[in-house]
Amino acid sequence: MADEKWRNEHTTRLHIRLMNESDKDVIEWLFQQPNKTDYIRGLIRKDMESKGLKRK
């Protein structure tokens, strides 16, 4: 119960919907990543950095 309370207060869950046919390459690539969260987080931070945005 306490773990769930902490998780709800300190994390955000995001969902994306991909098309099986047109996004097949993306789906396959993502499923090859050992840690999808770290992979996506890294891509976003790299993009933010390339645009001159700093991490808070």
LUMBA-911225 format. One record per atom (N, C-alpha, C): residue number from 1; residue in one letter; atom name; x, y, z. Coordinates in Angstrom, 3 decimals. Last residue first. Layout:
<recs>
(rec NUM, "A", "CA", (X, Y, Z))
...
</recs>
This chain:
<recs>
(rec 56, "K", "N", (16.110, 20.410, -15.649))
(rec 56, "K", "CA", (15.807, 21.096, -14.387))
(rec 56, "K", "C", (16.265, 20.287, -13.204))
(rec 55, "R", "N", (18.285, 20.553, -18.422))
(rec 55, "R", "CA", (17.504, 19.726, -17.489))
(rec 55, "R", "C", (17.314, 20.463, -16.183))
(rec 54, "K", "N", (17.971, 22.993, -20.975))
(rec 54, "K", "CA", (18.693, 22.377, -19.880))
(rec 54, "K", "C", (17.742, 21.599, -18.991))
(rec 53, "L", "N", (18.033, 23.266, -24.480))
(rec 53, "L", "CA", (17.242, 23.230, -23.252))
(rec 53, "L", "C", (18.020, 22.489, -22.182))
(rec 52, "G", "N", (19.190, 23.244, -26.977))
(rec 52, "G", "CA", (19.672, 24.210, -25.994))
(rec 52, "G", "C", (18.866, 24.253, -24.713))
(rec 51, "K", "N", (18.548, 21.257, -28.625))
(rec 51, "K", "CA", (17.768, 22.489, -28.789))
(rec 51, "K", "C", (18.143, 23.535, -27.754))
(rec 50, "S", "N", (20.064, 19.206, -27.717))
(rec 50, "S", "CA", (20.366, 19.734, -29.051))
(rec 50, "S", "C", (19.628, 21.022, -29.348))
(rec 49, "E", "N", (18.737, 18.686, -25.309))
(rec 49, "E", "CA", (20.074, 19.264, -25.279))
(rec 49, "E", "C", (20.439, 19.876, -26.624))
(rec 48, "M", "N", (16.422, 17.456, -26.304))
(rec 48, "M", "CA", (16.319, 18.710, -25.545))
(rec 48, "M", "C", (17.664, 19.434, -25.527))
(rec 47, "D", "N", (17.573, 15.169, -27.450))
(rec 47, "D", "CA", (16.861, 16.127, -28.290))
(rec 47, "D", "C", (16.744, 17.476, -27.592))
(rec 46, "K", "N", (18.549, 13.940, -25.131))
(rec 46, "K", "CA", (19.476, 14.291, -26.207))
(rec 46, "K", "C", (18.843, 15.334, -27.120))
(rec 45, "R", "N", (16.126, 13.504, -23.780))
(rec 45, "R", "CA", (17.128, 14.420, -23.210))
(rec 45, "R", "C", (18.153, 14.850, -24.249))
(rec 44, "I", "N", (14.926, 11.648, -25.530))
(rec 44, "I", "CA", (14.283, 12.941, -25.267))
(rec 44, "I", "C", (15.302, 13.935, -24.724))
(rec 43, "L", "N", (16.723, 9.501, -25.392))
(rec 43, "L", "CA", (16.425, 10.146, -26.673))
(rec 43, "L", "C", (15.836, 11.534, -26.468))
(rec 42, "G", "N", (16.558, 8.860, -22.621))
(rec 42, "G", "CA", (17.818, 9.305, -23.224))
(rec 42, "G", "C", (17.607, 10.020, -24.551))
(rec 41, "R", "N", (13.895, 8.005, -22.441))
(rec 41, "R", "CA", (14.341, 9.160, -21.655))
(rec 41, "R", "C", (15.629, 9.732, -22.251))
(rec 40, "I", "N", (14.066, 5.707, -24.052))
(rec 40, "I", "CA", (13.213, 6.832, -24.462))
(rec 40, "I", "C", (13.630, 8.102, -23.730))
(rec 39, "Y", "N", (15.892, 4.179, -22.471))
(rec 39, "Y", "CA", (16.135, 4.454, -23.888))
(rec 39, "Y", "C", (15.339, 5.680, -24.346))
(rec 38, "D", "N", (14.667, 3.966, -19.981))
(rec 38, "D", "CA", (15.944, 4.673, -20.097))
(rec 38, "D", "C", (16.236, 5.053, -21.543))
(rec 37, "T", "N", (12.360, 2.492, -20.819))
(rec 37, "T", "CA", (12.242, 3.785, -20.151))
(rec 37, "T", "C", (13.530, 4.585, -20.294))
(rec 36, "K", "N", (13.412, 0.090, -21.870))
(rec 36, "K", "CA", (12.687, 1.019, -22.735))
(rec 36, "K", "C", (12.572, 2.409, -22.127))
(rec 35, "N", "N", (16.068, -1.672, -21.661))
(rec 35, "N", "CA", (15.343, -0.805, -20.742))
(rec 35, "N", "C", (14.665, 0.293, -21.561))
(rec 34, "P", "N", (16.856, -3.159, -23.905))
(rec 34, "P", "CA", (16.732, -3.819, -22.607))
(rec 34, "P", "C", (15.960, -2.983, -21.579))
(rec 33, "Q", "N", (15.255, -3.069, -27.033))
(rec 33, "Q", "CA", (15.947, -2.292, -26.012))
(rec 33, "Q", "C", (15.755, -2.951, -24.639))
(rec 32, "Q", "N", (13.632, -4.402, -28.740))
(rec 32, "Q", "CA", (15.009, -4.893, -28.630))
(rec 32, "Q", "C", (15.785, -4.179, -27.528))
(rec 31, "F", "N", (11.303, -2.969, -28.784))
(rec 31, "F", "CA", (11.293, -4.231, -28.050))
(rec 31, "F", "C", (12.678, -4.853, -27.936))
(rec 30, "L", "N", (12.087, -0.888, -30.495))
(rec 30, "L", "CA", (11.840, -0.613, -29.082))
(rec 30, "L", "C", (11.866, -1.898, -28.253))
(rec 29, "W", "N", (12.209, -2.227, -32.957))
(rec 29, "W", "CA", (13.400, -1.605, -32.382))
(rec 29, "W", "C", (13.233, -1.395, -30.872))
(rec 28, "E", "N", (9.526, -2.978, -33.329))
(rec 28, "E", "CA", (10.574, -3.995, -33.257))
(rec 28, "E", "C", (11.828, -3.446, -32.600))
(rec 27, "I", "N", (8.325, -0.423, -33.406))
(rec 27, "I", "CA", (7.927, -1.413, -32.403))
(rec 27, "I", "C", (9.020, -2.459, -32.223))
(rec 26, "V", "N", (9.544, 0.671, -35.664))
(rec 26, "V", "CA", (9.700, 1.322, -34.358))
(rec 26, "V", "C", (9.392, 0.330, -33.241))
(rec 25, "D", "N", (8.633, -1.062, -37.668))
(rec 25, "D", "CA", (10.067, -0.914, -37.427))
(rec 25, "D", "C", (10.341, -0.306, -36.052))
(rec 24, "K", "N", (5.831, -0.678, -37.544))
(rec 24, "K", "CA", (6.417, -1.977, -37.239))
(rec 24, "K", "C", (7.906, -1.875, -36.912))
(rec 23, "D", "N", (4.168, 1.376, -38.078))
(rec 23, "D", "CA", (5.203, 1.606, -37.058))
(rec 23, "D", "C", (5.934, 0.323, -36.686))
(rec 22, "S", "N", (2.343, 0.389, -39.919))
(rec 22, "S", "CA", (3.176, 1.542, -40.303))
(rec 22, "S", "C", (4.293, 1.836, -39.306))
(rec 21, "E", "N", (1.290, -1.933, -38.435))
(rec 21, "E", "CA", (1.870, -1.990, -39.784))
(rec 21, "E", "C", (2.828, -0.822, -40.051))
(rec 20, "N", "N", (0.499, -1.166, -35.830))
(rec 20, "N", "CA", (1.234, -2.409, -36.070))
(rec 20, "N", "C", (1.928, -2.433, -37.422))
(rec 19, "M", "N", (0.956, 2.040, -34.558))
(rec 19, "M", "CA", (0.251, 1.243, -35.557))
(rec 19, "M", "C", (1.098, 0.011, -35.904))
(rec 18, "L", "N", (0.965, 2.793, -31.086))
(rec 18, "L", "CA", (1.660, 2.673, -32.359))
(rec 18, "L", "C", (0.858, 1.764, -33.283))
(rec 17, "R", "N", (0.413, 4.912, -28.456))
(rec 17, "R", "CA", (-0.234, 3.912, -29.308))
(rec 17, "R", "C", (0.489, 3.944, -30.650))
(rec 16, "I", "N", (1.718, 5.292, -25.167))
(rec 16, "I", "CA", (1.686, 5.671, -26.577))
(rec 16, "I", "C", (0.999, 4.550, -27.351))
(rec 15, "H", "N", (1.479, 6.633, -21.897))
(rec 15, "H", "CA", (1.162, 5.559, -22.840))
(rec 15, "H", "C", (1.256, 6.128, -24.246))
(rec 14, "L", "N", (3.066, 7.244, -18.775))
(rec 14, "L", "CA", (2.663, 7.706, -20.101))
(rec 14, "L", "C", (2.428, 6.499, -20.996))
(rec 13, "R", "N", (2.940, 8.044, -15.398))
(rec 13, "R", "CA", (2.891, 6.962, -16.376))
(rec 13, "R", "C", (2.356, 7.522, -17.686))
(rec 12, "T", "N", (5.021, 9.476, -13.052))
(rec 12, "T", "CA", (3.987, 9.715, -14.050))
(rec 12, "T", "C", (4.062, 8.587, -15.064))
(rec 11, "T", "N", (5.706, 9.490, -9.501))
(rec 11, "T", "CA", (5.933, 9.049, -10.877))
(rec 11, "T", "C", (4.746, 9.437, -11.757))
(rec 10, "H", "N", (5.072, 10.205, -6.905))
(rec 10, "H", "CA", (6.394, 10.533, -7.420))
(rec 10, "H", "C", (6.665, 10.098, -8.852))
(rec 9, "E", "N", (2.554, 9.365, -6.066))
(rec 9, "E", "CA", (2.974, 10.736, -5.759))
(rec 9, "E", "C", (4.242, 11.150, -6.495))
(rec 8, "N", "N", (2.418, 6.702, -6.855))
(rec 8, "N", "CA", (1.427, 7.649, -7.363))
(rec 8, "N", "C", (1.843, 9.097, -7.144))
(rec 7, "R", "N", (4.541, 5.637, -5.328))
(rec 7, "R", "CA", (4.587, 5.602, -6.792))
(rec 7, "R", "C", (3.614, 6.607, -7.396))
(rec 6, "W", "N", (3.516, 5.979, -2.723))
(rec 6, "W", "CA", (4.741, 6.665, -3.128))
(rec 6, "W", "C", (4.808, 6.758, -4.656))
(rec 5, "K", "N", (1.287, 4.263, -2.904))
(rec 5, "K", "CA", (1.106, 5.681, -2.565))
(rec 5, "K", "C", (2.322, 6.482, -3.020))
(rec 4, "E", "N", (2.561, 1.823, -3.380))
(rec 4, "E", "CA", (1.647, 2.370, -4.373))
(rec 4, "E", "C", (1.417, 3.859, -4.146))
(rec 3, "D", "N", (3.968, 1.495, -0.991))
(rec 3, "D", "CA", (4.682, 1.572, -2.258))
(rec 3, "D", "C", (3.817, 2.202, -3.338))
(rec 2, "A", "N", (1.889, 1.274, 0.850))
(rec 2, "A", "CA", (2.773, 2.441, 0.933))
(rec 2, "A", "C", (3.544, 2.608, -0.370))
(rec 1, "M", "N", (0.830, -1.191, 0.000))
(rec 1, "M", "CA", (0.000, 0.000, 0.000))
(rec 1, "M", "C", (0.876, 1.258, 0.000))
</recs>
